[in-house]
Amino acid sequence: MVRISRTFVVALMLGALVAGLSGCKKKGPAERAGEQIDKAAEKTGEQMEKAGDKVKDAVKDLKK
């Protein structure tokens, strides 16, 4: 009886895995929008970092 239960559990888990993966093929509009927001936030962070470096350089030049 234990062997049947393990087989059933394994089959059930594999079925859930296949069903879950097959549902992830196509991205929905919310997921695409989220990715665009992530990219925009990343670019903004990079630009702010560059601006901060420029400010640091300007301060160093003023101290000379």
N, C-alpha and C positions, 0 to 999 in steps of 0.2 A: 504494500500500500504506500510506503514511503517513496518508492521509485515513481509511482504514478503521480504523486503530489509534486515531486521535484520537476518532473517532466512538464506538468501542467503549469507550474510557476515559471519555468524557463520559457515555455511557449508564450505565456501571457506577457512576460517582460519583453520578449522579442517583438511580439505584435504591437505592444505599446510604443516601442522604439521605432519601428517601421512607420507606424501611423504618425508619430510625432515628427519624424524627419520628412515625411512626404508633405506635411502641412507647411514646411518652412521654405519651400522652393520659391514662392513668389512673395516679394515684399509689398506690404500694404502702404497706403499713402501716409499713415502716421509714422511708420518706420522710416520711410524715405525722408519725410520732413525732419524727423529726429536726427538723422544722419547729417542733413544739411545744417541743422542748428549746431551740431557737434563740430562740423568743419568750420563754421563761422566763428564759433567760440575759440577754437584752436588758433585760427588766423589772428583773431583779435588779441589773444594772449601773446602770440609771437610779436605782433606789432608793438604791444605795450612793453615787452621786454626790450625791444630795440630802442624804443623811446627812452626807457629807463637807462640804458647804456649810454645814450647820447647825453642825457642829463648828467650822469656821473662824469663823463668826459669833459663836459662844459664846466662842471664844478672844479675838476682837477686843473683845468686850464686857468680858471679864475684865481686859484690858490697860488699859482706860479708867480 
